Amino acid sequence: MKQATIESGKGIGTIAIADAAVPQPAPGEALVRIRAATLNFRDLIVAKGLIPGLGKEPRVVPLSCCVAEVVELGEGSGRVAVGDRVVPIFAPYWLSGPTPDARMLGGPIDGVARQYAVFPVEGLCAVPDSLGDLDGATLACAGLTAWSALTAFRPTSPGDWVLCHGTGGVSVAALQLAKAMGAQVAITSSSAAKLARAAALGADLCIDTRATPDWASALETALGPRPIANVIDTVGAVQFEDNARLLGAEGQISAIGMLGSEFSWTRVGTSAVAIAPIGVGNRDQHEAMTAFVAAHAIRPVVDVVFDLARLQDAYRHLESGAFFGKVGINLL
């Protein structure tokens, strides 16, 4: 099989594609043929060492999100059947409960940038027939992060205003999920073209941060007395004060990303604002999200697809920010 590896913290240029032996499933495991994958900003964090120690040393198989087909089962592996299309969850051993498991794909343990892999069957979730391979490959990290932000701490209610920053995978997933929950969504971007695409997905209020640098004041004026219930914070603490002033009394900042600075969860204990640190989610949450996506006919957005042989190019495209939604990888 073909398999990609990267030297953790040593940069995109250390990505290498090589032949590797197809692994065999042990008891309780499934061998899967990976069909499609997608990238997340976290993959750049591992590549560049932005969070020291996040990636397995010295090399790790990158990426955490894919759709695969079960091709062989180890003894006692009854949760799935040969031929099933499945998503390996982001943290394969975090099945339920609030306490995350640190063994996460594409960082501490090998990920999905390969044609075959073995995973514990308990960490595999079915893919609805309504979702294609690339659709399903958006769910494990970006999709579940957005779902957790909208449901895990402060459940989203119809009529709530949700603020999404940027148009990457988490923000676009949050836009789609929030609209299906009956919420109204404001979204920011420095690209008018991307905002037009967000509006086509149902965004109610679009703020061009290039044309309107004081986006918070513009949003405050546009909303009037209607406060923000939930900020999908992919940028980080650099925007904390602006986000906080837009919140209603029961609102929360869902601290997810560090696109512009350190994570906003570093502000926990320094402010009266409710800050919810979002750590993706467990299997129970993944299955609830998948059922919701299928029931509401949500089609995740994959903007561009690269073959595995061009994984470095895919990383560079992700790094550029010149995409909307997700960057995909074809592994067929």
ROPADO-197328 format. One line per 5 residues: number of its first residue (from 1); their letters; for each residue x, y, z of N, C-alpha, C. Coordinates in pm, whole numbers, m for minus. Atoms other than C-alpha are relative to their C-alpha. Layout:
! ROPADO-197328
NUM) a) X,Y,Z,X,Y,Z,X,Y,Z  ...
***
This chain:
! ROPADO-197328
1) mkqat) 85,m119,0,0,0,0,88,124,0  m66,m129,m11,95,367,m22,m33,63,135  15,m60,m132,147,551,303,81,127,9  m71,m126,m23,240,908,394,47,6,144  m48,m32,m134,450,1007,692,55,143,m3
6) iesgk) m59,m132,m14,574,1340,822,84,2,126  m81,m19,m120,848,1435,1066,m68,105,86  77,m90,m86,657,1588,1354,81,124,36  m64,m126,m33,741,1954,1394,108,46,m94  m111,m33,90,988,1956,1106,m45,62,m132
11) gigti) 47,m73,116,767,2108,839,m64,m85,m108  72,67,108,554,2025,537,95,m71,m95  m96,60,92,865,1949,333,47,m138,40  m43,134,m44,926,1632,539,m105,m107,m30  99,100,39,611,1464,407,61,m92,m104
16) aiada) m52,100,94,709,1143,229,m107,m105,m26  92,107,39,501,887,39,85,m121,m35  m79,120,23,635,531,42,m90,m122,5  69,128,m12,530,168,12,11,m49,144  1,58,m133,433,m4,335,m81,m129,m4
21) avpqp) 74,125,m6,305,m348,430,m142,25,49  137,m8,m47,m68,m390,470,m8,m67,137  3,59,m134,m130,m445,843,m109,m107,11  100,103,m24,m332,m735,984,m74,29,129  77,m33,m120,m615,m697,1235,20,m102,111
26) apgea) m4,83,m120,m573,m833,1586,m143,m18,51  134,11,m58,m871,m946,1795,m54,136,44  61,m128,m34,m1112,m658,1838,31,112,m97  m38,m102,98,m974,m475,1534,m61,m31,m136  44,13,139,m1082,m417,1175,108,55,m91
31) lvrir) m83,m53,109,m866,m379,866,m92,74,m94  85,m79,89,m1009,m100,653,82,50,m118  m56,m62,120,m940,27,302,m47,145,m1  35,m141,m8,m930,405,327,m25,55,m140  43,m46,132,m1109,577,39,18,150,m19
36) aatln) m11,m147,10,m1104,951,113,33,55,137  m38,m65,m125,m960,1182,376,m13,152,m18  m5,m146,7,m964,1553,461,101,52,101  m97,m65,m87,m720,1794,623,m69,93,98  42,m97,m100,m763,2009,932,117,91,34
41) frdli) m108,m89,m44,m566,2305,1068,91,m72,99  m82,79,m93,m449,2063,1336,115,m71,m71  m107,67,74,m247,1886,1065,118,94,m22  m108,m97,7,m48,2207,1017,67,19,136  m58,m10,m134,m2,2229,1394,102,m110,23
46) vakgl) m92,113,m16,157,1883,1394,122,19,m91  m110,m14,96,366,1955,1083,101,104,45  m87,m112,m35,504,2282,1215,44,0,146  m35,3,m141,529,2189,1581,m54,118,78  57,m117,m66,301,2476,1684,m43,m32,143
51) ipglg) 22,49,m137,204,2269,1990,103,m109,22  m107,98,m16,524,2092,2096,m51,m130,63  35,130,m54,482,1721,2154,m131,m57,m49  128,51,46,147,1687,1977,16,m116,m97  m20,106,98,288,1468,1698,96,m107,50
56) keprv) m86,113,m36,438,1123,1753,139,18,m61  m138,m13,47,818,1125,1721,56,m137,m42  m42,m115,80,1007,1099,1500,m92,27,m119  90,m17,113,750,1040,1224,m138,m52,38  136,43,m23,375,1001,1223,m72,m6,m135
61) vplsc) 92,m2,113,119,902,961,m102,110,30  86,m114,m35,m76,1231,942,m146,m22,m37  143,m12,29,m445,1322,907,m84,m84,96  85,65,m100,m731,1226,1134,m140,m31,m51  139,10,47,m1043,1225,915,m9,m76,m130
66) cvaev) 11,77,123,m1146,968,658,m132,m77,m3  99,106,16,m1406,728,524,72,m121,m56  m67,124,40,m1301,366,481,m103,m111,m13  83,120,13,m1446,27,391,64,m113,78  m50,113,m77,m1410,m268,627,28,m117,m95
71) velge) m36,110,90,m1222,m547,445,34,m129,74  m32,120,m76,m1125,m788,725,m18,29,148  23,m17,m143,m1212,m843,1089,86,m97,80  m67,87,m94,m1003,m979,1373,m102,m75,84  89,82,m82,m1147,m1234,1612,m76,86,101
76) gsgrv) 80,m70,m99,m1431,m1105,1827,m36,142,m37  26,m138,45,m1490,m794,1617,m140,8,m58  138,11,44,m1867,m778,1601,m73,129,m25  73,m127,13,m1953,m406,1589,m28,36,m146  12,m33,142,m1904,m378,1211,12,m129,m81
81) avgdr) m7,116,90,m1920,m613,913,84,35,m121  m76,m20,123,m1702,m660,607,m91,65,m104  75,m75,99,m1817,m417,339,m62,127,53  55,m122,m57,m1940,m150,581,89,120,m31  m75,m127,7,m1840,210,516,m1,62,139
86) vvpif) m15,m46,m137,m1709,358,836,89,124,8  m89,m109,m39,m1546,664,993,72,m43,127  m71,15,m127,m1269,599,1247,m11,131,78  18,m125,m74,m1344,850,1523,136,60,34  m122,m78,m22,m1087,1119,1601,84,m55,115
91) apywl) m68,60,m116,m1000,970,1942,m56,m141,15  61,133,14,m1054,595,1884,m37,m69,131  28,64,m129,m1065,509,2256,m90,84,90  90,m86,m77,m1292,794,2372,m142,m29,m47  129,49,46,m1629,624,2348,m117,77,61
96) sgptp) 108,m74,m64,m1840,820,2598,57,78,117  m41,m75,m118,m1828,1056,2893,76,127,m34  m58,m132,24,m1672,1401,2935,152,5,m3  m145,m5,m12,m1308,1304,2984,66,m46,m130  m63,39,127,m1110,1308,2655,109,m104,20
101) darml) m112,93,5,m862,1036,2564,105,61,m90  m106,m71,72,m528,1172,2449,48,m72,m125  m45,76,117,m477,901,2186,m85,41,m121  73,m58,112,m586,1099,1879,72,m28,m132  m57,35,130,m532,1009,1514,79,117,m59
106) ggpid) m76,m101,72,m268,1193,1315,82,90,89  m80,m78,m95,m86,1322,1624,73,m94,92  m62,97,m91,m9,1102,1924,5,m141,m57  m2,131,66,m99,794,1715,m17,19,m150  2,m11,145,m77,723,1343,m142,24,m52
111) gvarq) 126,m40,56,m353,869,1129,m37,m75,m127  73,65,109,m527,799,799,55,31,m138  m57,m29,131,m298,920,518,70,m124,m55  m50,129,48,m256,563,394,m118,m77,m57  108,70,69,m453,316,188,m67,m106,86
116) yavfp) 57,98,m92,m503,53,460,43,34,142  m35,m19,m141,m510,71,839,m84,m94,83  81,74,m96,m630,m124,1139,m40,94,113  54,m80,m109,m849,36,1405,m81,m90,92  91,74,m88,m1031,m91,1713,m143,17,m50
121) veglc) 135,m9,56,m1383,m176,1600,m90,91,84  82,m86,m85,m1527,13,1898,14,147,m38  m21,m137,42,m1387,331,1746,m43,27,m143  50,m17,136,m1561,287,1409,m148,32,3  141,m41,7,m1891,456,1322,m48,m9,m144
126) avpds) 57,17,134,m2121,389,1027,m16,134,m71  23,m116,85,m2148,633,738,m136,m16,m67  131,12,65,m2506,701,620,13,m8,m152  m2,14,146,m2581,607,260,m17,134,m70  23,m131,61,m2682,969,198,127,81,m15
131) lgdld) m126,m73,6,m2319,1080,240,101,m74,m86  m109,57,77,m2045,1020,m15,125,m14,86  m123,23,m75,m1694,926,88,63,132,47  m59,m128,m39,m1563,1285,86,m89,72,102  91,m59,m99,m1874,1404,271,30,m56,139
136) gatla) m22,65,m129,m1819,1152,548,137,28,57  m137,m25,m45,m1449,1231,562,18,137,64  m8,m131,m67,m1529,1579,698,m44,m8,146  75,5,m125,m1701,1451,1012,84,m18,125  m65,47,m124,m1444,1308,1254,59,113,83
141) caglt) m61,m110,m76,m1268,1633,1349,m79,129,m17  67,m129,20,m1418,1947,1193,m149,m9,31  142,14,m22,m1775,1822,1191,m33,m17,147  29,28,m141,m1765,1687,1546,39,117,90  m35,m119,m77,m1587,1996,1677,m113,102,m5
146) awsal) 112,m93,14,m1866,2215,1538,m122,m50,78  113,59,m71,m2131,1978,1677,15,18,152  m24,m13,m143,m1973,1981,2023,m16,145,45  12,m141,m34,m1952,2360,2020,m146,43,9  141,m39,6,m2324,2382,1941,m89,m78,95
151) tafrp) 87,87,m80,m2449,2107,2174,55,m39,136  m57,67,m118,m2207,1994,2445,m14,81,128  2,m84,m120,m2211,2291,2685,m128,85,6  119,m83,9,m2487,2526,2572,m79,m44,m122  76,47,116,m2745,2354,2351,m56,116,m80
156) tspgd) 49,m104,90,m2839,2565,2050,m151,m12,m16  146,m3,12,m3204,2669,2032,m41,79,m124  49,m79,113,m3413,2799,1741,m4,148,37  m3,m144,m22,m3370,3174,1707,129,52,59  m131,m44,m49,m3025,3184,1870,81,60,m114
161) wvlch) m99,m50,95,m2759,3389,1698,135,m65,30  m132,64,m9,m2434,3200,1635,96,79,m88  m103,m72,76,m2117,3379,1523,113,m96,m37  m108,85,51,m1872,3183,1306,111,88,m56  m112,m77,53,m1526,3320,1234,71,m79,m110
166) gtggv) m69,63,111,m1378,3239,894,m88,m102,m70  75,94,83,m1486,2984,635,76,m130,m20  m65,130,2,m1270,2682,715,m97,m110,39  85,117,m22,m1398,2336,795,m92,10,119  82,m8,m120,m1521,2398,1150,m109,106,m16
171) svaal) 98,m108,11,m1691,2729,1074,m110,m32,m100  103,34,100,m1868,2604,762,m89,m111,54  82,105,m61,m1981,2289,945,m94,59,105  84,m63,m101,m2108,2505,1233,m113,79,m64  104,m72,73,m2297,2725,985,m110,m96,m43
176) qlaka) 100,94,50,m2469,2424,831,m80,m64,114  68,64,m112,m2547,2255,1163,m92,99,73  80,m99,m72,m2668,2573,1332,m127,36,m76  119,m31,79,m2903,2656,1046,m102,m114,9  92,113,m12,m3048,2305,1066,m65,m6,138
181) mgaqv) 56,m7,m136,m3104,2365,1440,m97,116,16  92,m112,m7,m3309,2674,1360,63,129,47  m70,m121,m44,m3044,2925,1464,22,94,m118  m44,m97,100,m2942,3239,1280,151,15,14  m146,5,0,m2577,3270,1181,58,126,m62
186) aitss) m87,m106,52,m2339,3561,1141,136,m61,m26  m130,58,34,m2006,3486,975,93,110,m48  m101,m97,42,m1685,3680,918,99,m65,m95  m105,44,90,m1427,3651,643,62,122,m65  m64,m108,74,m1176,3869,463,m22,m13,m149
191) saakl) 26,25,143,m1304,3733,129,m147,17,m30  139,m20,41,m1622,3865,m29,m53,m122,m75  44,118,75,m1632,3561,m257,m38,m114,94  32,106,m96,m1624,3323,40,m128,33,76  123,m39,m68,m1895,3522,214,m122,m25,m88
196) araaa) 111,29,91,m2112,3486,m95,m35,m148,5  26,144,m11,m2073,3109,m68,m67,m31,134  62,20,m131,m2157,3126,304,m146,42,m3  138,m46,11,m2470,3324,224,m86,m103,m75  73,101,74,m2570,3057,m27,m32,m122,86
201) lgadl) 26,109,m94,m2548,2803,258,m96,41,111  100,m43,m96,m2785,3014,465,45,103,101  m46,m101,m96,m2569,3264,655,m90,123,m7  95,m110,m6,m2796,3545,771,67,136,m2  m72,m127,m9,m2533,3814,824,147,m27,m30
206) cidtr) m138,23,43,m2194,3830,649,80,129,17  m84,m117,m27,m1918,4068,763,134,m19,m69  m127,1,71,m1624,4136,531,102,76,85  m95,m63,m92,m1336,4202,771,107,81,m73  m94,m83,77,m1118,4342,493,m62,138,m25
211) atpdw) 69,m127,26,m1376,4608,405,m42,69,130  48,m52,m128,m1484,4649,769,89,m52,111  m92,51,m103,m1186,4608,1003,m62,m5,139  68,2,m130,m1402,4697,1306,m127,m84,m13  111,91,28,m1618,4394,1242,m94,m13,120
216) asale) 84,17,m119,m1740,4375,1601,m101,112,12  94,m111,m5,m1893,4723,1589,m106,m12,m108  96,19,108,m2053,4649,1254,m102,m107,36  91,107,m40,m2199,4328,1392,m93,46,112  80,m52,m110,m2317,4502,1708,m113,89,m51
221) talgp) 100,m88,58,m2497,4764,1499,m107,m79,m75  94,78,81,m2654,4508,1267,m94,m83,88  81,86,m86,m2778,4288,1553,m92,80,91  82,m78,m93,m2911,4566,1774,m11,m71,134  17,60,m133,m3061,4417,2091,12,m152,1
226) rpian) m7,147,7,m3016,4057,1969,142,m45,27  m139,38,m32,m2706,3917,2145,40,m131,m66  m54,126,49,m2482,3639,2023,m10,m105,111  12,109,m97,m2553,3307,2196,126,m86,5  m114,91,6,m2241,3121,2083,98,51,m105
231) vidtv) m106,m38,93,m1912,3227,1924,80,m125,m35  m83,111,46,m1744,2955,1716,139,58,m23  m126,m74,m6,m1397,3082,1802,115,m84,m53  m111,71,62,m1144,2943,1558,128,83,m4  m113,m92,13,m911,3245,1579,85,4,126
236) gavqf) m75,0,m125,m816,3256,1947,m13,128,78  14,m104,m101,m756,3501,2228,15,141,m55  m17,m133,57,m663,3792,1999,m135,68,m24  133,m56,22,m1037,3838,1937,m89,m10,124  82,33,m116,m1150,3760,2289,m89,116,43
241) ednar) 79,m113,m51,m1263,4108,2397,m114,35,m94  106,m29,97,m1456,4171,2076,m110,m106,6  100,106,m10,m1626,3832,2100,m82,13,128  67,m6,m130,m1707,3881,2468,m106,109,4  95,m112,m8,m1880,4214,2418,m128,m25,m79
246) llgae) 116,31,82,m2119,4061,2165,m92,m103,64  75,111,m60,m2240,3782,2395,m117,49,85  107,m21,m95,m2571,3773,2574,37,m57,135  m28,42,m137,m2594,3692,2943,24,m150,12  m15,145,m5,m2622,3319,2877,87,m53,m114
251) gqisa) m80,41,115,m2384,3314,2581,131,m63,39  m130,62,m26,m2057,3127,2546,94,23,m119  m105,7,101,m1731,3146,2358,47,m145,m8  m47,137,22,m1657,2803,2213,144,7,m48  m143,m17,28,m1277,2803,2228,52,m122,m75
256) igmlg) m32,112,88,m1166,2589,1936,140,13,m60  m118,m9,85,m875,2729,1736,100,105,41  m110,m93,m23,m557,2929,1724,52,53,m133  m41,m51,131,m557,3067,1370,74,133,11  m60,m132,m11,m455,3411,1496,82,22,125
261) sefsw) m69,m20,m127,m315,3365,1847,m15,m125,83  22,112,m90,m314,3135,2147,m150,m26,16  139,38,m19,m636,2949,2226,m69,90,102  76,m81,m95,m910,3147,2402,m22,m71,133  18,67,m129,m931,2879,2668,108,41,101
266) trvgt) m100,m54,m94,m618,3041,2814,m59,113,83  64,m109,m73,m860,3314,2932,m95,m52,108  86,55,m105,m1055,3075,3156,51,46,136  m38,m51,m132,m1056,3224,3506,36,146,3  m36,m142,6,m971,3574,3385,m119,87,m38
271) savai) 116,m73,48,m1320,3673,3269,m127,m66,50  130,55,m40,m1682,3631,3373,m72,m66,m116  61,60,119,m1762,3521,3018,11,m152,7  m4,147,6,m1852,3153,2976,88,m42,m117  m94,49,101,m1564,2990,2788,m4,m153,2
276) apigv) 10,145,9,m1616,2633,2669,115,m53,m85  m108,59,79,m1295,2454,2565,m52,m123,m75  57,107,83,m1394,2227,2276,110,m97,m40  m100,103,30,m1196,1902,2252,m52,m105,m96  62,87,102,m1368,1750,1944,m116,m74,65
281) gnrdq) 114,70,m59,m1585,1476,2101,21,m150,2  m10,145,m15,m1649,1110,2180,m89,m73,m101  77,79,98,m1817,825,1991,m149,27,10  143,m28,m15,m2160,893,2138,m37,130,m71  26,m128,65,m2140,1253,2019,11,m13,m152
286) heamt) m17,19,145,m2012,1144,1677,m124,m64,m61  117,69,56,m2307,911,1627,m124,90,4  112,m95,m5,m2556,1177,1740,10,102,m112  m21,m95,109,m2402,1424,1495,m32,m64,m135  22,66,128,m2407,1173,1209,m149,m20,m26
291) afvaa) 145,17,16,m2775,1096,1270,m67,132,m34  56,m132,28,m2854,1468,1270,31,43,m143  m41,m36,135,m2659,1528,949,m85,m74,m103  79,79,93,m2844,1245,776,m147,45,2  142,m37,m11,m3187,1349,908,m30,134,m65
296) hairp) 22,m134,56,m3141,1707,786,64,17,m138  m55,m1,137,m2980,1613,452,110,104,m18  m112,m94,8,m2671,1822,526,111,m62,m86  m112,44,85,m2399,1793,260,123,84,34  m121,m75,m33,m2058,1895,396,70,51,m125
301) vvdvv) m64,m68,114,m1844,2118,176,147,m40,m8  m140,29,32,m1520,1984,26,35,82,m123  m25,m101,103,m1366,2258,m186,91,m49,m111  m100,44,97,m1074,2087,m360,56,m133,48  m48,135,m34,m933,1732,m373,133,m26,m68
306) fdlar) m131,38,50,m573,1615,m414,16,m151,14  m40,139,m20,m437,1264,m468,103,m8,112  m96,19,m109,m224,1118,m187,140,39,m42  m135,m33,48,87,1163,m403,28,150,8  m16,m146,m7,26,1540,m382,m37,54,138
311) lqday) 37,m41,m135,m20,1555,m7,71,129,41  m68,m126,m31,244,1828,25,m74,118,m61  75,m108,64,49,2039,m224,m129,29,76  123,m18,m78,m267,1980,m21,28,80,127  m39,m75,m120,m91,2103,294,28,146,m35
316) rhles) m29,m138,39,34,2412,110,m129,76,m31  127,m65,29,m317,2484,m11,m74,32,130  60,m26,m130,m449,2449,343,68,118,67  m78,m108,m61,m171,2678,466,m34,135,m61  27,m126,70,m263,2941,206,m131,65,42
321) gaffg) 133,m51,m33,m619,2976,331,m90,23,m119  77,m25,122,m741,2986,m29,m99,m112,m29  98,107,16,m1018,2733,25,m123,35,83  127,m20,m72,m1376,2718,155,m46,m136,49  40,131,m53,m1480,2436,386,120,m88,21
326) kvgin) m102,101,m25,m1247,2140,355,87,m25,m124  m93,49,102,m945,2021,155,2,m152,10  12,144,0,m982,1657,52,119,m72,m59  m104,87,53,m747,1369,m26,m67,m128,m54  47,124,63,m831,1084,m265,101,m110,27
331) ll) m89,112,m30,m687,748,m153,m35,m124,m81  35,116,82,m844,518,m415,108,m28,m103
***
